[in-house]
Amino acid sequence: MNNVIYQATVVTDTLTETYIGLTENHFKTRCRNHLALFKDKSKKNSKNATNLSRYIWSLKESNSSYVLRWRILARANPYSNKNYTVQTSTVLVKQ
């Protein structure tokens, strides 16, 4: 499935953390990329590291057990700054 918003939920004995991401590629490809970052310690601080992978590595380094659950939240178009417009306004401040 392409162009999806997905959620990864990490459950430990004491805490539940949620990561939400968007992928233009197939979800399975993105998920495999995340899993690869969890397995290879040399990628822990790479430019491809994500907040999710950093969190998983912190759990691994503290020998904490965790359960990771994936879920598709919605389909969405990928972000493009070409399609993004910002409305600006001017604020006048009296001095």
N, CA, C and O atoms as a MOPAC input file, in Angstrom:
PM7 MOZYME 1SCF
protein

 N      0.84300 1    -1.16300 1     0.00000 1
 C      0.00000 1     0.00000 1     0.00000 1
 C      0.89600 1     1.23700 1     0.00000 1
 O      1.76300 1     1.37400 1     0.86300 1
 N      0.69500 1     2.12400 1    -0.94800 1
 C      1.48200 1     3.35400 1    -1.06500 1
 C      0.79200 1     4.51300 1    -0.36800 1
 O     -0.40200 1     4.46300 1    -0.07100 1
 N      1.56900 1     5.55800 1    -0.11500 1
 C      1.03500 1     6.82500 1     0.38900 1
 C      0.16300 1     6.64300 1     1.62200 1
 O     -1.03400 1     6.92900 1     1.60300 1
 N      0.77700 1     6.16700 1     2.68100 1
 C      0.01300 1     5.92200 1     3.89800 1
 C      0.61500 1     6.65400 1     5.09200 1
 O      1.81300 1     6.93300 1     5.14000 1
 N     -0.24300 1     6.95200 1     6.04000 1
 C      0.17000 1     7.42200 1     7.35400 1
 C      0.10600 1     6.18900 1     8.25100 1
 O     -0.92300 1     5.51800 1     8.32800 1
 N      1.20800 1     5.90000 1     8.92100 1
 C      1.26700 1     4.69200 1     9.74000 1
 C      1.63600 1     5.04900 1    11.16700 1
 O      2.15600 1     6.12800 1    11.45200 1
 N      1.35100 1     4.11100 1    12.05100 1
 C      1.63900 1     4.29800 1    13.47200 1
 C      2.40200 1     3.08900 1    13.97700 1
 O      2.03900 1     1.94500 1    13.70100 1
 N      3.45500 1     3.35700 1    14.71200 1
 C      4.19300 1     2.31800 1    15.42100 1
 C      4.01200 1     2.58900 1    16.90700 1
 O      4.29600 1     3.68900 1    17.38300 1
 N      3.54700 1     1.60100 1    17.62800 1
 C      3.35800 1     1.72900 1    19.06600 1
 C      4.35900 1     0.82100 1    19.76100 1
 O      4.41900 1    -0.37700 1    19.48200 1
 N      5.13900 1     1.38900 1    20.65800 1
 C      6.13700 1     0.64000 1    21.41000 1
 C      5.64300 1     0.55100 1    22.85200 1
 O      5.45800 1     1.56500 1    23.52500 1
 N      5.43300 1    -0.67800 1    23.31000 1
 C      4.92200 1    -0.90300 1    24.66100 1
 C      6.01700 1    -1.57100 1    25.49000 1
 O      6.54400 1    -2.62000 1    25.12100 1
 N      6.34700 1    -0.93900 1    26.61700 1
 C      7.28600 1    -1.53300 1    27.57100 1
 C      6.51100 1    -1.86600 1    28.84100 1
 O      5.29300 1    -1.69700 1    28.89500 1
 N      7.21500 1    -2.33700 1    29.85200 1
 C      6.56100 1    -2.65600 1    31.12300 1
 C      5.96200 1    -1.41700 1    31.78700 1
 O      4.98400 1    -1.51800 1    32.52700 1
 N      6.54500 1    -0.26100 1    31.52400 1
 C      6.12300 1     0.94400 1    32.23300 1
 C      5.58300 1     2.05900 1    31.34700 1
 O      5.03200 1     3.03200 1    31.86200 1
 N      5.72700 1     1.94700 1    30.03200 1
 C      5.43200 1     3.07600 1    29.16800 1
 C      4.93500 1     2.61800 1    27.80300 1
 O      5.31700 1     1.55200 1    27.32000 1
 N      4.08900 1     3.42300 1    27.19000 1
 C      3.67000 1     3.20800 1    25.80700 1
 C      4.00100 1     4.46900 1    25.02500 1
 O      3.54900 1     5.56000 1    25.37200 1
 N      4.79300 1     4.31700 1    23.96700 1
 C      5.18200 1     5.44300 1    23.11900 1
 C      4.62500 1     5.20700 1    21.72000 1
 O      4.53400 1     4.06800 1    21.26000 1
 N      4.25400 1     6.29400 1    21.04900 1
 C      3.68100 1     6.20000 1    19.71100 1
 C      4.48900 1     7.03400 1    18.73700 1
 O      4.85600 1     8.17300 1    19.02700 1
 N      4.76300 1     6.45000 1    17.57400 1
 C      5.47200 1     7.12100 1    16.49300 1
 C      4.53200 1     7.13000 1    15.30200 1
 O      3.95600 1     6.09500 1    14.96800 1
 N      4.36500 1     8.26600 1    14.66000 1
 C      3.52000 1     8.35500 1    13.46800 1
 C      4.38400 1     8.81800 1    12.31800 1
 O      5.15200 1     9.77100 1    12.44400 1
 N      4.25000 1     8.13100 1    11.18700 1
 C      5.04900 1     8.46600 1    10.01300 1
 C      4.21000 1     8.46500 1     8.75700 1
 O      3.06700 1     8.00900 1     8.74800 1
 N      4.80200 1     8.98500 1     7.69600 1
 C      4.16800 1     9.04700 1     6.39100 1
 C      5.14900 1     8.48700 1     5.38500 1
 O      6.32400 1     8.85300 1     5.39500 1
 N      4.68000 1     7.59600 1     4.50700 1
 C      5.55800 1     7.06800 1     3.48100 1
 C      4.90800 1     7.17800 1     2.11300 1
 O      3.71900 1     6.91100 1     1.93900 1
 N      5.71400 1     7.57500 1     1.15800 1
 C      5.27400 1     7.63100 1    -0.22800 1
 C      5.43300 1     6.25300 1    -0.86100 1
 O      4.70400 1     5.90300 1    -1.78900 1
 N      6.38600 1     5.47200 1    -0.35700 1
 C      6.64900 1     4.12200 1    -0.86300 1
 C      5.64100 1     3.14100 1    -0.29000 1
 O      4.73700 1     3.51900 1     0.45500 1
 N      5.81200 1     1.87900 1    -0.64900 1
 C      4.98700 1     0.82300 1    -0.06400 1
 C      5.26200 1     0.76300 1     1.43700 1
 O      6.40400 1     0.91300 1     1.87000 1
 N      4.23400 1     0.54600 1     2.21200 1
 C      4.39400 1     0.47100 1     3.66000 1
 C      5.36100 1    -0.64600 1     4.05100 1
 O      6.17200 1    -0.47600 1     4.96200 1
 N      5.27700 1    -1.78200 1     3.37000 1
 C      6.17400 1    -2.90100 1     3.71100 1
 C      7.64200 1    -2.50400 1     3.53900 1
 O      8.49500 1    -2.90100 1     4.33300 1
 N      7.92700 1    -1.73000 1     2.51300 1
 C      9.30400 1    -1.26900 1     2.28800 1
 C      9.74600 1    -0.35500 1     3.42700 1
 O     10.85700 1    -0.48900 1     3.94000 1
 N      8.87900 1     0.56800 1     3.81900 1
 C      9.22200 1     1.49100 1     4.90900 1
 C      9.40900 1     0.75100 1     6.22000 1
 O     10.32700 1     1.04300 1     6.98700 1
 N      8.53600 1    -0.20300 1     6.46600 1
 C      8.62900 1    -0.99800 1     7.69100 1
 C      9.94900 1    -1.77200 1     7.72600 1
 O     10.62000 1    -1.81300 1     8.75800 1
 N     10.31900 1    -2.38600 1     6.59700 1
 C     11.59500 1    -3.11500 1     6.52900 1
 C     12.77400 1    -2.18400 1     6.77500 1
 O     13.75300 1    -2.57500 1     7.41000 1
 N     12.68500 1    -0.95500 1     6.27600 1
 C     13.76800 1     0.01300 1     6.51500 1
 C     13.88500 1     0.34600 1     8.00300 1
 O     14.98800 1     0.44300 1     8.54200 1
 N     12.73900 1     0.52000 1     8.65600 1
 C     12.76600 1     0.75200 1    10.10500 1
 C     13.42500 1    -0.44300 1    10.80700 1
 O     14.31500 1    -0.26500 1    11.63900 1
 N     12.98600 1    -1.64500 1    10.47000 1
 C     13.50800 1    -2.84500 1    11.13100 1
 C     15.00700 1    -2.99800 1    10.91500 1
 O     15.72200 1    -3.44800 1    11.81100 1
 N     15.48500 1    -2.63000 1     9.73600 1
 C     16.92900 1    -2.69800 1     9.46400 1
 C     17.68900 1    -1.75200 1    10.38300 1
 O     18.78500 1    -2.07300 1    10.84100 1
 N     17.10700 1    -0.58200 1    10.65400 1
 C     17.75600 1     0.37000 1    11.57000 1
 C     17.79500 1    -0.16300 1    12.99500 1
 O     18.68400 1     0.20300 1    13.76400 1
 N     16.84700 1    -1.02000 1    13.35900 1
 C     16.82100 1    -1.59600 1    14.71000 1
 C     17.88000 1    -2.68400 1    14.88000 1
 O     18.31500 1    -2.95800 1    15.99800 1
 N     18.29600 1    -3.30400 1    13.77500 1
 C     19.19000 1    -4.46400 1    13.85500 1
 C     20.66600 1    -4.10700 1    13.75700 1
 O     21.50600 1    -4.77500 1    14.36000 1
 N     20.98500 1    -3.07500 1    13.01400 1
 C     22.37800 1    -2.73900 1    12.74300 1
 C     22.80100 1    -1.56600 1    13.63100 1
 O     22.41500 1    -0.42200 1    13.39300 1
 N     23.58800 1    -1.86500 1    14.64000 1
 C     23.99000 1    -0.83800 1    15.60600 1
 C     24.79200 1     0.28800 1    14.95900 1
 O     24.78000 1     1.41800 1    15.44700 1
 N     25.48400 1    -0.01200 1    13.86600 1
 C     26.26800 1     1.04100 1    13.20600 1
 C     25.36300 1     2.10700 1    12.58300 1
 O     25.82700 1     3.20900 1    12.28900 1
 N     24.08400 1     1.79600 1    12.37800 1
 C     23.14400 1     2.76000 1    11.80500 1
 C     22.40900 1     3.55800 1    12.87300 1
 O     21.57100 1     4.40300 1    12.55800 1
 N     22.72200 1     3.29100 1    14.12800 1
 C     22.02400 1     3.92800 1    15.24500 1
 C     22.05800 1     5.44600 1    15.16400 1
 O     21.04900 1     6.09900 1    15.43100 1
 N     23.18600 1     6.01100 1    14.80400 1
 C     23.32100 1     7.47100 1    14.72500 1
 C     23.54800 1     7.95500 1    13.29800 1
 O     24.08700 1     9.04000 1    13.08100 1
 N     23.13400 1     7.14400 1    12.32900 1
 C     23.32900 1     7.52800 1    10.93500 1
 C     22.34100 1     8.62100 1    10.54000 1
 O     21.42100 1     8.94500 1    11.29100 1
 N     22.54200 1     9.17500 1     9.36500 1
 C     21.62500 1    10.21600 1     8.89600 1
 C     20.23700 1     9.64200 1     8.61800 1
 O     19.26100 1    10.39000 1     8.55300 1
 N     20.13800 1     8.32800 1     8.45600 1
 C     18.84400 1     7.67900 1     8.21900 1
 C     18.13100 1     7.29100 1     9.50700 1
 O     16.99500 1     6.81800 1     9.46800 1
 N     18.78000 1     7.48600 1    10.64000 1
 C     18.16300 1     7.11900 1    11.91300 1
 C     16.89300 1     7.93800 1    12.12700 1
 O     16.80600 1     9.10100 1    11.73100 1
 N     15.92200 1     7.30800 1    12.75700 1
 C     14.65400 1     7.98300 1    13.04000 1
 C     14.48000 1     8.08500 1    14.55200 1
 O     15.21500 1     7.45400 1    15.31100 1
 N     13.51600 1     8.87600 1    14.98100 1
 C     13.21600 1     8.93300 1    16.41400 1
 C     12.81000 1     7.55300 1    16.91600 1
 O     13.14000 1     7.17400 1    18.04000 1
 N     12.09700 1     6.80700 1    16.08400 1
 C     11.69200 1     5.45700 1    16.47300 1
 C     12.91200 1     4.56200 1    16.65500 1
 O     13.00500 1     3.84900 1    17.65400 1
 N     13.84300 1     4.58500 1    15.71300 1
 C     15.02200 1     3.71000 1    15.83800 1
 C     15.89200 1     4.11700 1    17.02100 1
 O     16.45300 1     3.25600 1    17.69800 1
 N     16.00900 1     5.40900 1    17.27500 1
 C     16.78700 1     5.84800 1    18.44300 1
 C     16.14000 1     5.36300 1    19.74100 1
 O     16.82900 1     4.95600 1    20.67600 1
 N     14.82200 1     5.41300 1    19.78200 1
 C     14.11200 1     4.95400 1    20.97300 1
 C     14.28300 1     3.43700 1    21.15600 1
 O     14.52800 1     2.97000 1    22.26800 1
 N     14.15400 1     2.68400 1    20.07900 1
 C     14.34300 1     1.23200 1    20.16200 1
 C     15.75500 1     0.91600 1    20.64000 1
 O     15.94100 1     0.02700 1    21.47100 1
 N     16.76500 1     1.64300 1    20.12000 1
 C     18.13900 1     1.40000 1    20.56400 1
 C     18.32000 1     1.74200 1    22.03900 1
 O     19.07600 1     1.06900 1    22.73800 1
 N     17.63800 1     2.77600 1    22.52100 1
 C     17.76200 1     3.09500 1    23.95300 1
 C     17.16000 1     1.97400 1    24.79700 1
 O     17.66900 1     1.66300 1    25.87400 1
 N     16.08300 1     1.37100 1    24.31300 1
 C     15.50500 1     0.23500 1    25.03900 1
 C     16.43400 1    -0.97100 1    25.00600 1
 O     16.62800 1    -1.64100 1    26.02100 1
 N     17.00800 1    -1.24500 1    23.83700 1
 C     17.93400 1    -2.38000 1    23.71800 1
 C     19.14400 1    -2.20800 1    24.62900 1
 O     19.58100 1    -3.15900 1    25.27700 1
 N     19.68600 1    -0.98800 1    24.67600 1
 C     20.88200 1    -0.73500 1    25.47900 1
 C     20.61000 1    -0.81900 1    26.97400 1
 O     21.51800 1    -1.08200 1    27.76300 1
 N     19.35400 1    -0.59500 1    27.36400 1
 C     19.01500 1    -0.71400 1    28.78400 1
 C     18.39800 1    -2.08600 1    29.10200 1
 O     17.86700 1    -2.30800 1    30.19000 1
 N     18.48400 1    -2.99600 1    28.12300 1
 C     17.95100 1    -4.36500 1    28.27500 1
 C     16.47000 1    -4.38000 1    28.65800 1
 O     16.02500 1    -5.24700 1    29.41100 1
 N     15.71500 1    -3.41800 1    28.13600 1
 C     14.27600 1    -3.36600 1    28.39300 1
 C     13.54100 1    -4.17700 1    27.32800 1
 O     13.85900 1    -4.10100 1    26.14100 1
 N     12.57600 1    -4.93700 1    27.76300 1
 C     11.77200 1    -5.66900 1    26.79200 1
 C     10.68800 1    -4.73900 1    26.26200 1
 O     10.24200 1    -3.82700 1    26.95800 1
 N     10.27400 1    -4.97900 1    25.03100 1
 C      9.25700 1    -4.13600 1    24.40800 1
 C      8.48000 1    -4.93700 1    23.36900 1
 O      8.94300 1    -5.96400 1    22.87400 1
 N      7.30000 1    -4.44500 1    23.05700 1
 C      6.48300 1    -4.99800 1    21.98500 1
 C      6.23300 1    -3.85700 1    21.01300 1
 O      5.87900 1    -2.75100 1    21.42200 1
 N      6.41700 1    -4.12300 1    19.73000 1
 C      6.23400 1    -3.11400 1    18.69500 1
 C      5.04700 1    -3.51900 1    17.82900 1
 O      5.00400 1    -4.62400 1    17.29000 1
 N      4.09000 1    -2.61200 1    17.70400 1
 C      2.90100 1    -2.87600 1    16.89100 1
 C      2.79700 1    -1.81600 1    15.79600 1
 O      2.99600 1    -0.62700 1    16.04500 1
 N      2.48100 1    -2.26700 1    14.58300 1
 C      2.32400 1    -1.37800 1    13.43300 1
 C      0.85300 1    -1.29300 1    13.06500 1
 O      0.09400 1    -2.24700 1    13.23600 1
 N      0.46500 1    -0.12400 1    12.55200 1
 C     -0.92000 1     0.04900 1    12.14000 1
 C     -0.98300 1     1.12100 1    11.04200 1
 O     -0.29700 1     2.14000 1    11.12400 1
 N     -1.79900 1     0.88900 1    10.03300 1
 C     -2.04700 1     1.89200 1     8.99600 1
 C     -3.17400 1     2.78600 1     9.49900 1
 O     -4.24700 1     2.29600 1     9.84900 1
 N     -2.93700 1     4.08600 1     9.53700 1
 C     -3.96000 1     5.02000 1    10.01700 1
 C     -4.82100 1     5.56000 1     8.88100 1
 O     -6.03900 1     5.66700 1     9.01600 1
 N     -4.18200 1     5.90300 1     7.75400 1
 C     -4.93300 1     6.50700 1     6.65600 1
 C     -4.08000 1     6.51100 1     5.39300 1
 O     -2.87000 1     6.28900 1     5.43900 1
 N     -4.71900 1     6.76000 1     4.30000 1
 C     -3.99800 1     7.00400 1     3.05100 1
 C     -3.88000 1     8.51100 1     2.89400 1
 O     -4.78400 1     9.25700 1     3.27000 1
 N     -2.76700 1     8.94900 1     2.34200 1
 C     -2.55500 1    10.39000 1     2.20200 1
 C     -1.59100 1    10.66200 1     1.06300 1
 O     -0.76900 1     9.81300 1     0.71700 1
 N     -1.69300 1    11.82700 1     0.49200 1
 C     -0.73700 1    12.23100 1    -0.52800 1
 C      0.57200 1    12.60000 1     0.15300 1
 O      0.56900 1    13.14800 1     1.25500 1
 N      1.69000 1    12.30200 1    -0.50000 1
 C      2.96900 1    12.68200 1     0.10000 1
 C      3.10100 1    14.19500 1     0.17600 1
 O      2.48900 1    14.92100 1    -0.60700 1
 N      3.90000 1    14.66100 1     1.12200 1
 C      4.14300 1    16.08800 1     1.28900 1
 C      4.91800 1    16.62100 1     0.10200 1
 O      5.87800 1    15.99900 1    -0.35400 1
 N      4.50900 1    17.75200 1    -0.38700 1
 C      5.23900 1    18.43600 1    -1.44700 1
 C      5.16200 1    19.92800 1    -1.17900 1
 O      4.07200 1    20.47600 1    -1.01300 1
 N      6.30400 1    20.58300 1    -1.13600 1
 C      6.27600 1    22.01900 1    -0.89500 1
 C      5.72500 1    22.77500 1    -2.10100 1
 O      5.41800 1    23.96200 1    -1.99300 1
 N      5.59500 1    22.11000 1    -3.24300 1
 C      4.99900 1    22.74200 1    -4.42000 1
 C      3.49500 1    22.91000 1    -4.24000 1
 O      2.89500 1    23.83100 1    -4.79500 1
 N      2.89000 1    22.01900 1    -3.46500 1
 C      1.45800 1    22.07900 1    -3.25000 1
 C      1.09800 1    22.78600 1    -1.95000 1
 O     -0.07300 1    22.86600 1    -1.58100 1
 N      2.09200 1    23.28700 1    -1.27300 1
 C      1.88400 1    23.87800 1     0.05200 1
 C      1.92000 1    25.38900 1    -0.06600 1
 O      2.88800 1    25.95700 1    -0.57000 1
 N      0.88400 1    26.02600 1     0.39100 1
 C      0.88100 1    27.48200 1     0.38700 1
 C      0.71400 1    27.97200 1     1.81100 1
 O      0.00900 1    27.36400 1     2.61700 1
 N      1.35300 1    29.04700 1     2.09900 1
 C      1.26500 1    29.62900 1     3.43100 1
 C      0.57700 1    30.98000 1     3.29600 1
 O      0.99000 1    31.83800 1     2.51600 1
 N     -0.45600 1    31.13600 1     4.05700 1
 C     -1.09600 1    32.43500 1     4.08500 1
 C     -0.40200 1    33.25900 1     5.16000 1
 O     -0.24400 1    32.82500 1     6.30100 1
 N     -0.00500 1    34.42400 1     4.77300 1
 C      0.68200 1    35.29300 1     5.72600 1
 C     -0.20400 1    36.49000 1     6.03100 1
 O     -1.05300 1    36.87700 1     5.22700 1
 N      0.00100 1    37.04600 1     7.16200 1
 C     -0.71400 1    38.26100 1     7.52500 1
 C      0.26200 1    39.21100 1     8.17600 1
 O      1.30400 1    38.80600 1     8.69200 1
 N     -0.08000 1    40.44100 1     8.14500 1
 C      0.76500 1    41.44800 1     8.73900 1
 C      0.12600 1    41.88800 1    10.06100 1
 O     -1.06800 1    42.17900 1    10.12600 1
 N      0.92700 1    41.92700 1    11.07500 1
 C      0.44500 1    42.37300 1    12.38200 1
 C      1.08100 1    43.72800 1    12.64000 1
 O      2.30100 1    43.88500 1    12.61100 1
 N      0.21900 1    44.69800 1    12.89200 1
 C      0.71300 1    46.02000 1    13.21400 1
 C      0.67600 1    46.21400 1    14.71900 1
 O     -0.33500 1    45.93800 1    15.36500 1
 N      1.75600 1    46.67700 1    15.25800 1
 C      1.85400 1    46.88600 1    16.69300 1
 C      2.03000 1    48.36500 1    16.93900 1
 O      2.93600 1    48.98700 1    16.38400 1
 N      1.16800 1    48.93600 1    17.77100 1
 C      1.30400 1    50.35300 1    18.12700 1
 C      2.41900 1    50.50700 1    19.13700 1
 O      2.55600 1    49.69700 1    20.05400 1
 N      3.20400 1    51.53600 1    18.96900 1
 C      4.28700 1    51.77900 1    19.90600 1
 C      4.09400 1    53.05500 1    20.63100 1
 O      4.92100 1    53.42100 1    21.46800 1

